[in-house]
Structures are given as structure tokens and as C-alpha cells.
Amino acid sequence: MTEAPITMRWDGEAMIPASQFWAARADKIFVVGEVYQIVEHHDRSQVSHNHYFAAIGEAWHNLPDDLLTEFPTAEHLRKKLLVKAGYADERSIVCASKAEALRVGAFINRWPTTLL
């Protein structure tokens, strides 16, 4: 499966990569003669975006009090739900002291993002 969609154009008979960039990417990912299923993708609208964040905010406002320590803001809830749904990864590191936590944080911030 690809990391991101490959932009294609329908020419009436076949899906054609929209540019040389997409053609090269398709050559790396797909096998000639293999059968693939495609799904149409629509970018979300601003209305859809606003509705999503309003729904998360409303859900957060309706959390029971005992969950507010785990989700102190709607943003905490949103991020946890993204992890739970598989759209993001979460890792935690337990440190023995604040000084150790600062050292680990500094190390992670210098780590190349391609390895994270």
C-alpha cells in the first residue's frame, strides 16, 4: 500500500499518472500486470473540518469527570483518538528524574525525523 495517494487522470480508457513525478512513484510501487483496486478520494472541505473539531469539542465537554485527568483538553482527546484509530503512533518513555527527561527530550529533538 502506498504512503499517500498517487494523483492520476482518467483519459477515458485508463488511469494515467498526472505527471512524471507521479509516474516515477507509481513505477516504484506498482507491478506491471498486477490488478489493483482503486478508491476515489475527496479532500475534506472547510465545513467538514470545522464539523470534526466541533464534534471532538462536544465529546470532550461530555466526558465524565474521572476522564478529565487523562484528557485535560479536547486536543488531548483528539490525539488519543487518532492513535486508537491507527492514524498516528504514540510512544512514551518513563524517566527516573526531570533531568533525565530533559536529556531524553533533547536527544529526541535532534533525532532525524526519517528515523522516527
C-alpha positions, 0 to 999 in steps of 0.5 A: 500500500502506498504512503499517500495517494498517487494523483492520476487522470482518467483519459477515458480508457485508463488511469494515467499518472498526472505527471512524471513525478507521479509516474516515477512513484507509481513505477516504484510501487506498482507491478506491471500486470498486477490488478489493483483496486482503486478508491476515489478520494475527496479532500475534506472541505472547510465545513467538514473540518470545522464539523470534526473539531466541533464534534471532538469539542462536544465529546470532550465537554461530555466526558465524565469527570474521572476522564478529565485527568487523562484528557485535560483538553479536547486536543488531548482527546483528539490525539488519543483518538487518532492513535486508537484509530491507527492514524498516528503512533504514540510512544512514551518513555518513563524517566527516573528524574526531570533531568533525565527527561530533559536529556531524553527530550533533547536527544529526541529533538535532534533525532532525524525525523526519517528515523522516527 
